[in-house]
Amino acid sequence: MTETTSVHLPDGDMPAHLWLPPSGSGPGILLLQEIFGVSRYVRSRAQDLAELGYVVLAPELYWRLGETVDESRADVLEQGMALAGRLDWEQTVADSVAALTALRARPEVAGGVGAFGFCFGGGVAFNVAAVADVDVLVSYYGSALPTLLDLAGRVTAPSLHHFGTADSYIPLEQVERIRAAVSGPEVEFHLHEGAGHAFDNPAPMFHHSAATADAWALTTDFLARRFPVAAAGAAR
């Protein structure tokens, strides 16, 4: 089940999209977008997570700009970069924390809430996990992480990070600095050989099929161990 909803904020309502699992309830996952917005790809991953048993909320982080990326155009990368560059980071994190709070309060959510993000959203999810209570963090190639490492000590939830070894946007030496900063007993960190930035995105300019398959298998295993749906069902 999918529906359009909103997150009420003091200065307006942020549009968001909600996916319910087949059972109708379960743990919550706040899914944070790439620079391309809540795209077809993000929606497909939201559906994948819902099929695993999670209640998924994906807020439209560009809502204050009054614009979205037009996926039918050839310049989607340029559109996304331009929109992301206009966002106020602190405001975006605050909007995401509000979405997390709204998700936790939903009657369908049982068993806690986690933050999950891709690229731009991977950095936002990391920042959210540093300033708000989350039960788990999943970050795919979080693009802002090199500038957020002073927050690493504040991220205490079980965390999973994915990066490609051929990421031209986040060079491997930066990835290794991220690994060193976030390392700890609650952190799982995976490098995917030969994969570039945004390797999970199915667009031909990004996609790396082997890395996509491996990372998703690792992600579903991580969620099953550290944020299990069955435990939420037992709690109800």
Secondary structure, DSSP 8 states (H G I E B T S, - for coil): -EEEEEEEETTEEEEEEEE--TTS-EEEEEEE-BTTBS-HHHHHHHHHHHHTT-EEEEE-TTGGGT----TTSTTHHHHHHHHHHHS-HHHHHHHHHHHHHHHHHSTTEEEEEEEEEETHHHHHHHHHHHHS--S-EEEES-TTGGG-GGGGGG--S-EEEEEETT-SSS-HHHHHHHHHHH-STTEEEEEETT--TTTTS-STTT--HHHHHHHHHHHHHHHHHHS-HHHHHHH-
